[in-house]
Amino acid sequence: MKSHLRVHYFQHIAGEGFGSCYQYLKEHNAKITATEFFALPVDRPLDIEALPTVEEVDLLIIMGGTMSVNDEANYPWLKVEKRWLRRYLAQGKPAIGLCLGGQLIANALGAAVSRNPEQELGWSSVRRIANVPNDVFLLPKEIEVLQWHSETFEIPKGAVHLAENDACRNQMYQLGQNVLGFQFHPEITPESLALFLEDDDEIAIFKGKYVQDFESLRKSPKEKFIQGNQLLNNAIQYVVEKTYQ
């Protein structure tokens, strides 16, 4: 993979961090920077010029969050983030969107994000869509991943639908050769999951047959995280190599 990559990530909630791919990127001598939207004052408008220039970023990774992409009234920086995303994507640069991040990319490109019929929280299997084109990112036929969402994206215009499961039809998409959007959390680590589970107000809103018992979730063995983490590493390598080969 391209060395000395300038990686920028958008962080929407405190303490979430960069997930499992931090170590992978540091091994490739990446320079990692972040925009912490959660730390911005809500009563002060965000100037788009306060974000990095598109030219300063070689790879963008957009993390998850508890807010909705539609909640621009309470999180006014969402509108600016989407504007910046459109500028970035128009340059054909690589981007990875994780859960809220995948929704943000889709929504910035005009796709709807709305309530999913079922809430998902916990480990679940995701299936590769049958008969996807040969020139897209190759997912395993089935993979167990961590879910944490009540909304989901429509597949953006021109994108390829890559994955689904019984609870949520749209689990992953690819746009061009440089953008991958995930509805699930391949980046999750035992540490970040423990942090998510500390938010009692957030997890209390999740109910239904696709919501895992929180106590069993807290005891998830480390082996559970490996498949998703490796999938994310592969996805990063894919979009970077396809862009800069």
Protein Blocks (a to p, Z undefined) as FASTA:
>chain_A
ZZhiacddddfbghklnojmlmmmmmnopacddddfklpcfkbccdfklpccfklpmbdc
ddddfbdfklmmlmmmlmmmmmmmmmmmmnopacddehjlmmmmmmmnopacdddfbdce
djddddddehiafkbccddfbdcdddddfbdcdddehiacfbdcfklmblbdcehjlbcc
dfbdfkbcfklmmmmmmmmmlmmmpgcjkbccfklmmmocfklmmmmmmmmmmmmmmmmm
mmmZZ
